[in-house]
Amino acid sequence: MKEALRVIISGGGTGGHIFPAISIANAIRELQPDAQILFVGAQGRMEMQRVPQAGYEIKGLPIQGFDRKNLLKNVKVLYKIWKCQRMARKIIKDFRPQVAVGVGGYASGPTLNKAAAMGIPCLIQEQNSYAGVTNKLLAKKAQKICVAYEGMERFFPKEKIMLTGNPVRQALLDTKLTHEEAVRSFGLDPSKRVILLVGGSLGARTINESVLRNLDVIKSNDHVQLVWQTGKYYSAEIARRIEGADISQLKVMDFISDMGTAYQAADLVISRAGAGSISEFCLLGKPVILVPSPNVAEDHQTKNAMALVDRKAALYVKDADAPEQLLALAMKTVDDDRQLASLHQNILEMALPDSAEIIAKEVIKLAEQ
């Protein structure tokens, strides 16, 4: 009898790493229902909750990143890396995977390093247009590198690269509601245009401030409605600041659980430029104004955004300029049928569908080799 496939998937830290990892695991299970899949994450990070919620077992490593400001603290970090390498070795030895997958994030470093050293074939998945530090270090040891953007031979050996796109949350693509039904589900008027503002699950201060400073602009454009996800961290402060503003076309929510419906309702989206979000906009053909976060490694969100902007597939506002420029540009864009149609067509052409299944097939192929 053929032995069941065993796969370790490692990485996390943010939804941008975790959602693709879970999508890959789900795709592997679709192809091989008896596959055994073990996740390895970083203790205290969001993957320790999200992965079990998705139905998978996860082991945690006490890993953390280097402190670039206080170099003395890195003595402790180096000890933790050594400890994590030993823990990773034991996890691998006990689980006996035939293949290891790294999706970026702290935990994937020691896990894939040890897997490679133990002769286990490795695949890494890079979500961004500017490769992360962990994946750049692991590239020499990986057999296959799955990427979402062209031109990644700047970071990785060309012969190992495969352009697959980023796996996205399947629920977003399965929305059955019409645009009109989706708009009504938010208690809004389907005859008016809808702008969706999202700053990620935690919110984005700049996007929130851009709305708060332009309440008069929103009020004077009463033919446009806004669905605004503030993030739970900012919700109490925002509720206080908009109290008494009485803007009927503003739907304020701290968190939107059904993003598929939110995207279906939106004529235009305003968002940060995380790789996962961009992949979703491409697959859905959503016109979008990107406001890249400046608080990320190597300013990779700006690089993600410019990959679209250069192909006229998205609009872009610099974080520092957003409070002054963002709402005015959004109001102008959402009223311009020709520009919305052009953005829709151009971003749709950048979509890479079936990413999770393509990557899953590569994982299975490596295991069989």
Secondary structure as the mmCIF struct_conf table of DSSP 4:
data_model
#
loop_
_struct_conf.conf_type_id
_struct_conf.id
_struct_conf.beg_label_comp_id
_struct_conf.beg_label_asym_id
_struct_conf.beg_label_seq_id
_struct_conf.end_label_comp_id
_struct_conf.end_label_asym_id
_struct_conf.end_label_seq_id
HELX_LH_PP_P HELX_LH_PP_P1 LYS A 2 LEU A 5
STRN STRN1 ARG A 6 SER A 10
BEND BEND1 GLY A 13 THR A 14
HELX_RH_AL_P HELX_RH_AL_P1 GLY A 15 LEU A 31
TURN_TY1_P TURN_TY1_P1 PRO A 33 ASP A 34
STRN STRN2 GLN A 36 ALA A 42
TURN_TY1_P TURN_TY1_P2 GLN A 43 GLY A 44
BEND BEND2 ARG A 45 ARG A 45
TURN_TY1_P TURN_TY1_P3 MET A 46 MET A 46
HELX_RH_AL_P HELX_RH_AL_P2 GLU A 47 GLN A 53
TURN_TY1_P TURN_TY1_P4 ALA A 54 GLY A 55
STRN STRN3 GLU A 57 LEU A 61
BEND BEND3 ARG A 68 LYS A 69
HELX_RH_3T_P HELX_RH_3T_P1 LEU A 71 LYS A 73
HELX_RH_AL_P HELX_RH_AL_P3 ASN A 74 PHE A 95
BEND BEND4 GLN A 98 GLN A 98
STRN STRN4 VAL A 99 GLY A 102
BEND BEND5 GLY A 104 GLY A 105
TURN_TY1_P TURN_TY1_P5 TYR A 106 ALA A 107
HELX_RH_AL_P HELX_RH_AL_P4 SER A 108 ALA A 117
TURN_TY1_P TURN_TY1_P6 MET A 118 GLY A 119
STRN STRN5 CYS A 122 GLU A 126
BEND BEND6 ASN A 128 TYR A 130
HELX_RH_AL_P HELX_RH_AL_P5 VAL A 133 LEU A 138
TURN_TY1_P TURN_TY1_P7 ALA A 139 LYS A 141
BEND BEND7 GLN A 143 GLN A 143
STRN STRN6 LYS A 144 VAL A 147
BEND BEND8 ALA A 148 TYR A 149
TURN_TY1_P TURN_TY1_P8 GLU A 150 GLY A 151
HELX_RH_3T_P HELX_RH_3T_P2 MET A 152 ARG A 154
TURN_TY1_P TURN_TY1_P9 PHE A 155 PHE A 155
BEND BEND9 PHE A 156 PHE A 156
HELX_RH_3T_P HELX_RH_3T_P3 LYS A 158 LYS A 160
STRN STRN7 ILE A 161 LEU A 163
HELX_RH_AL_P HELX_RH_AL_P6 GLN A 170 LEU A 173
TURN_TY1_P TURN_TY1_P10 ASP A 174 ASP A 174
HELX_RH_AL_P HELX_RH_AL_P7 HIS A 179 SER A 185
TURN_TY1_P TURN_TY1_P11 PHE A 186 GLY A 187
TURN_TY1_P TURN_TY1_P12 PRO A 190 SER A 191
BEND BEND10 LYS A 192 LYS A 192
STRN STRN8 ARG A 193 VAL A 198
TURN_TY1_P TURN_TY1_P13 SER A 201 LEU A 202
HELX_RH_AL_P HELX_RH_AL_P8 ARG A 205 LEU A 212
TURN_TY1_P TURN_TY1_P14 ARG A 213 ASN A 214
HELX_RH_AL_P HELX_RH_AL_P9 LEU A 215 SER A 220
TURN_TY1_P TURN_TY1_P15 ASP A 222 HIS A 223
STRN STRN9 VAL A 224 GLN A 229
HELX_RH_AL_P HELX_RH_AL_P10 LYS A 232 ARG A 241
TURN_TY1_P TURN_TY1_P16 ILE A 242 GLY A 244
TURN_TY1_P TURN_TY1_P17 SER A 248 GLN A 249
STRN STRN10 LEU A 250 MET A 253
BEND BEND11 ASP A 254 ASP A 254
BEND BEND12 SER A 257 SER A 257
HELX_RH_AL_P HELX_RH_AL_P11 MET A 259 ALA A 265
BEND BEND13 ASP A 267 ASP A 267
STRN STRN11 LEU A 268 SER A 271
HELX_RH_AL_P HELX_RH_AL_P12 ALA A 275 LEU A 284
TURN_TY1_P TURN_TY1_P18 GLY A 285 GLY A 285
STRN STRN12 VAL A 288 LEU A 290
BEND BEND14 PRO A 294 VAL A 296
HELX_RH_3T_P HELX_RH_3T_P4 ALA A 297 ASP A 299
HELX_RH_AL_P HELX_RH_AL_P13 HIS A 300 VAL A 309
TURN_TY1_P TURN_TY1_P19 ASP A 310 LYS A 312
BEND BEND15 ALA A 313 ALA A 313
STRN STRN13 LEU A 315 TYR A 316
HELX_RH_3T_P HELX_RH_3T_P5 ASP A 319 ASP A 321
HELX_RH_AL_P HELX_RH_AL_P14 ALA A 322 VAL A 334
TURN_TY1_P TURN_TY1_P20 ASP A 335 ASP A 335
HELX_RH_AL_P HELX_RH_AL_P15 ASP A 337 LEU A 348
TURN_TY1_P TURN_TY1_P21 GLU A 349 MET A 350
TURN_TY1_P TURN_TY1_P22 PRO A 353 ASP A 354
HELX_RH_AL_P HELX_RH_AL_P16 SER A 355 GLU A 368
#
